[in-house]
Each structure stands twice: as structure tokens, then as C-alpha cells.
Amino acid sequence: MEHFQIHAIIQTLALLSFLIGIYYAKSHNPKMHHSFVYTAVGLLTVGISYMLYTIGWVPSTHSRLGLFVYVYVLLTALSGRAFLGRKITREQHKFLAMIAVLLLMLQILLGLYNYVL
């Protein structure tokens, strides 16, 4: 299996974990929501670290955008902590999270377009 295939599988699993986490947030089950979101953040960290280790640098637009999406997802996870601390509203956190998942989805599609099709 190629390096980019492993990276793609890990990132897709992270996206699925985020989507399941969103389902549990809508079901008002915060324990499962946090479990799936933290699992997704961990998978994103492993996937990006793996590619940076194998490639050694950030050669393409897909890579640069991927780092931006990763940082945005981390900030969105921190906004969840701010929501729990009553610093932001549920709607603000929900808006940030929807953008994060949309960016991750678009990044995965961009990777498929650039490297598979």
C-alpha cells in the first residue's frame, strides 16, 4: 500500500468519526460526542504527521491547505472547550464545526482529484 493511500484512509476515518460525533451531539450525548471528536483529531494528527514524516516537507497546494484545515480543526476543538466554559454560544460552536467538517470534506475531495483521478 502506498503512503498516500494510508494517509487517505486515515483522513477518511477522521471525517467519519467527526460525522458520528456530530450525530451524538445532536442526540445530546456529550460523552460519545467528545469521544468521537477527540478520536477524529487524533486520527488527523496521525495522518498529517505520517505524511510529513514520509515526504519530509509540504510540497503542494493540497499539503498547505491540509495544514490550514488541520489548524482550523484544532481551533474548532478548542472552541468546544470554550463552549463548555460558556465563553461562546452553542450556535457559534456549531457554525465553526460545520465549517471545519466542510473544509475537511473538500480537502479529501481535492486530494482525490489531484492524486487519484
N, C-alpha and C positions, 0 to 999 in steps of 0.2 A: 504494500500500500504506500502510495506517495505521501509526502509531507503535507501537501495542500489538501489531500483527501481527509487526512486525520484532523487537520485544522477545521475543515468544513463540517465534519461530523460533530466535533466538539462545539462549534459555534451554533449549529442547528439544535443540538441538545440544550444549549443555553437558552435559545429562543423558545423552545418548547417548555422549558422549566419556567421561564417568565410568563408564558401564556397560562400555564397551570396555576402559577402564583396569582395571576390576575383573577382567575376563576375563584380561587379561595378567598381573595379579597372581597369579591362580590358576594360570596357566600357568608361573609362576616366570620371567617375562621382565621384570625390573625396568626395563630401558631403555624399552621400549614402555609399560609401566605409567606411568612418570614422564612420558613424552611426552604421553600422553592425559590424565592428571590435570592437568598444567600447562596444556594446551590448554583443558580444561574451566574451570579457574579463570580463565584469560584471557577466555574467552567470557562467563563470568558477570560479570566486571568490565566488559566492553564493554556487555553487555546492561543492567546496572544503571546504569552511567554514562550510557548513551543515554537511558534513561527519566528519570533525574534531570535531565539537560540539557533534555529536551523538556518535561517537566512543571514543573520548577523547584523542587519540594518533594515531600514524602511525604504525599499526601492521604488514603490509605485504609488499612484494616487489611491488605490484600494487600501494599501497599508497605512497611508497617512490618514485617510478618512476613518479607517478602522480604529486607530489610536484615539481620534477625536470621539468616536462613538463610545469607546471603552471609558474614556474620562467622563463623558456625559452620563453614562450608565452608573458609574461610581457616584457622581454627584446626585443623581436621582435616588440612589440607595441611601445616601446621606440625607436627602430631603425626607425620606421616610422616617428617619430618626428625628428630624425637625418637626414632622407632623405629630409624632408621638409626644414630643416635648411641647406641643401646642404653639410652635413658632410659625407654622404655615397651616393653611386650611386643607381639608380633605380634597377639595376641588383643585387646589394648586398642585398638590402632590399627584393627583390623578392625571392632570394635564401633563406634568413633567414625565410621568411614567408612560403615558401613551406616546409621547414624542420619542422617548428612549426606545420603546419596542418598535415603533415605526422606523426609526433610524437603523436599528439592528436588522430588521427585515430587509430594508433597502440595501444595506451593506452586504447581506448574504446574497441578494439577487445580483448586485453588482459583481461580486466575486464569481458567481455562476456565469454571468455574461462574459466577463473578462477571461476567465481561465478554463471554462468548460465548453461553452458554445462556440 
